[in-house]
């Protein structure tokens, strides 16, 4: 006759109607109860993929390279799945499920804590949006400053060209004046005219 040691004893027993399963550890029982409750707390993280699983060790066939993440369902989602096969459910099973769901809800964070978390999350989103707006404004200011500097350079360049045109006009006028009054060598008169016209830089 074989005697079971304390470590071999399966003291965690499933209380689902007509289920005789027993487990050594409470975590094993907890995972087993998910099968009875139809709860599926793990979901594929791929965008647009809504496939759920009971255990984290499962692999999504469409996204085999991604690890499942834990994302608890709402009580209504679990209830909808559990009662989906209501014709095969006994009254005892229905009663067990409601007790299970009640215990589960008590273990969840209070609504006030969840609301505070949602408020913090909303505040974080507002802060991130504000940072984005400030960044965009800085870029707009920077671009506006560059445009103004560019426009100023173009105006200065245009003024320099106009000044050069005035200088050339004065030199030519002085040359024509000397040529009409004195005649003679046009080359020598042009040199003299250039020295006669003084324009401050």
C-alpha positions as semicolon CSV with decimal commas, in nm:
position;residue;x (nm);y (nm);z (nm)
1;X;0,000;0,000;0,000
2;X;0,135;0,339;-0,102
3;X;0,101;0,628;0,140
4;X;0,078;0,983;0,006
5;X;0,312;1,239;0,157
6;X;0,201;1,590;0,244
7;X;0,360;1,721;-0,076
8;X;0,170;1,465;-0,288
9;X;-0,167;1,557;-0,143
10;X;-0,400;1,735;-0,385
11;X;-0,586;1,955;-0,142
12;X;-0,727;2,207;-0,392
13;X;-1,049;2,064;-0,522
14;X;-1,268;2,199;-0,800
15;X;-1,617;2,292;-0,677
16;X;-1,784;2,294;-1,019
17;X;-2,085;2,056;-1,018
18;X;-1,990;1,695;-1,098
19;X;-1,620;1,784;-1,142
20;X;-1,383;1,565;-0,938
21;X;-1,055;1,733;-1,029
22;X;-0,806;1,808;-0,750
23;X;-0,475;1,997;-0,760
24;X;-0,162;2,039;-0,553
25;X;-0,142;2,414;-0,601
26;X;-0,405;2,688;-0,589
27;X;-0,272;2,837;-0,914
28;X;-0,348;2,509;-1,091
29;X;-0,704;2,516;-0,961
30;X;-0,742;2,877;-1,066
31;X;-0,636;2,794;-1,423
32;X;-0,871;2,495;-1,425
33;X;-1,170;2,705;-1,319
34;X;-1,123;2,920;-1,629
35;X;-1,233;2,622;-1,836
36;X;-1,561;2,594;-1,646
37;X;-1,631;2,968;-1,646
38;X;-1,532;3,006;-2,015
39;X;-1,326;3,310;-1,910
40;X;-1,045;3,397;-2,154
41;X;-0,818;3,661;-1,999
42;X;-0,541;3,644;-2,260
43;X;-0,555;3,812;-2,599
44;X;-0,336;3,834;-2,908
45;X;-0,160;4,176;-2,913
46;X;-0,172;4,209;-3,292
47;X;-0,371;4,512;-3,408
48;X;-0,721;4,415;-3,512
49;X;-0,688;4,059;-3,379
50;X;-0,961;3,979;-3,127
51;X;-0,875;3,613;-3,062
52;X;-0,879;3,525;-2,690
53;X;-0,740;3,229;-2,498
54;X;-0,779;3,074;-2,157
55;X;-0,406;3,025;-2,096
56;X;-0,103;3,240;-2,178
57;X;0,086;2,942;-2,323
58;X;-0,144;2,926;-2,625
59;X;-0,027;3,061;-2,962
60;X;-0,236;3,262;-3,205
61;X;-0,215;3,077;-3,540
62;X;-0,229;3,404;-3,736
63;X;0,044;3,574;-3,528
64;X;0,266;3,294;-3,401
65;X;0,558;3,528;-3,335
66;X;0,367;3,733;-3,077
67;X;0,323;3,648;-2,711
68;X;-0,026;3,672;-2,563
69;X;-0,092;3,953;-2,318
70;X;-0,327;3,959;-2,021
71;X;-0,637;4,172;-2,073
72;X;-0,925;4,070;-1,844
73;X;-1,273;4,056;-1,991
74;X;-1,576;4,231;-1,848
75;X;-1,829;4,029;-1,653
76;X;-2,083;4,078;-1,930
77;X;-1,847;3,933;-2,191
78;X;-1,788;3,624;-1,977
79;X;-2,157;3,586;-1,899
80;X;-2,248;3,611;-2,269
81;X;-2,005;3,331;-2,356
82;X;-2,103;3,108;-2,063
83;X;-2,476;3,124;-2,138
84;X;-2,417;3,080;-2,510
85;X;-2,483;2,707;-2,465
86;X;-2,758;2,756;-2,209
87;X;-2,954;2,448;-2,323
88;X;-2,680;2,219;-2,190
89;X;-2,636;2,406;-1,861
90;X;-2,776;2,264;-1,540
91;X;-2,923;2,485;-1,269
92;X;-2,631;2,389;-1,045
93;X;-2,383;2,503;-1,310
94;X;-2,566;2,836;-1,350
95;X;-2,563;2,889;-0,974
96;X;-2,191;2,803;-0,955
97;X;-2,115;3,048;-1,236
98;X;-2,293;3,339;-1,069
99;X;-2,103;3,275;-0,745
100;X;-1,776;3,251;-0,940
101;X;-1,851;3,579;-1,119
102;X;-1,938;3,752;-0,792
103;X;-1,608;3,643;-0,634
104;X;-1,420;3,757;-0,944
105;X;-1,577;4,103;-0,932
106;X;-1,482;4,144;-0,565
107;X;-1,118;4,075;-0,654
108;X;-1,113;4,338;-0,926
109;X;-0,994;4,694;-0,838
110;X;-1,273;4,917;-0,704
111;X;-1,449;5,140;-0,953
112;X;-1,301;5,449;-0,782
113;X;-0,947;5,322;-0,842
114;X;-1,028;5,238;-1,203
115;X;-1,179;5,586;-1,250
116;X;-0,868;5,745;-1,100
117;X;-0,653;5,543;-1,337
118;X;-0,868;5,654;-1,632
119;X;-0,839;6,016;-1,517
120;X;-0,460;5,990;-1,497
121;X;-0,454;5,827;-1,839
122;X;-0,668;6,108;-1,982
123;X;-0,441;6,368;-1,820
124;X;-0,138;6,199;-1,972
125;X;-0,301;6,207;-2,316
126;X;-0,378;6,580;-2,272
127;X;-0,017;6,645;-2,168
128;X;0,120;6,456;-2,466
129;X;-0,114;6,649;-2,696
130;X;0,006;6,978;-2,545
131;X;0,370;6,881;-2,596
132;X;0,295;6,801;-2,960
133;X;0,130;7,141;-3,007
134;X;0,428;7,322;-2,850
135;X;0,667;7,128;-3,073
136;X;0,461;7,217;-3,380
137;X;0,455;7,584;-3,273
138;X;0,834;7,586;-3,230
139;X;0,873;7,442;-3,579
140;X;0,635;7,705;-3,719
141;X;0,824;7,984;-3,541
142;X;1,156;7,849;-3,667
143;X;1,028;7,827;-4,024
144;X;0,877;8,177;-3,999
145;X;1,210;8,316;-3,871
146;X;1,401;8,154;-4,156
147;X;1,158;8,301;-4,409
148;X;1,194;8,650;-4,260
149;X;1,576;8,632;-4,267
150;X;1,563;8,509;-4,627
151;X;1,329;8,794;-4,725
152;X;1,558;9,049;-4,553
153;X;1,863;8,918;-4,742
154;X;1,674;8,945;-5,071
155;X;1,575;9,306;-4,991
156;X;1,936;9,398;-4,904
157;X;2,056;9,241;-5,226
158;X;1,800;9,440;-5,423
159;X;1,913;9,765;-5,249
160;X;2,276;9,691;-5,334
161;X;2,187;9,639;-5,699
162;X;1,993;9,966;-5,705
163;X;2,289;10,152;-5,546
164;X;2,524;10,008;-5,805
165;X;2,293;10,120;-6,082
166;X;2,292;10,476;-5,938
167;X;2,674;10,477;-5,925
168;X;2,698;10,362;-6,284
169;X;2,446;10,628;-6,390
170;X;2,639;10,906;-6,215
171;X;2,969;10,795;-6,368
172;X;2,817;10,788;-6,714
173;X;2,655;11,129;-6,659
174;X;2,985;11,282;-6,544
175;X;3,162;11,136;-6,847
176;X;2,905;11,279;-7,089
177;X;2,921;11,617;-6,919
178;X;3,301;11,640;-6,950
179;X;3,287;11,512;-7,306
180;X;3,038;11,781;-7,412
181;X;3,220;12,061;-7,234
182;X;3,585;11,978;-7,308
183;X;3,592;11,722;-7,589
184;X;3,931;11,554;-7,647
185;X;4,038;11,201;-7,557
186;X;3,730;11,013;-7,437
187;X;3,939;10,756;-7,244
188;X;4,120;11,024;-7,042
189;X;3,795;11,210;-6,982
190;X;3,628;10,890;-6,856
191;X;3,909;10,834;-6,603
192;X;3,878;11,192;-6,487
193;X;3,500;11,157;-6,455
194;X;3,539;10,844;-6,241
195;X;3,764;11,036;-5,996
196;X;3,521;11,328;-5,991
197;X;3,221;11,118;-5,880
198;X;3,242;11,028;-5,509
199;X;2,974;10,802;-5,354
200;X;3,011;10,709;-4,986
201;X;3,010;10,333;-4,920
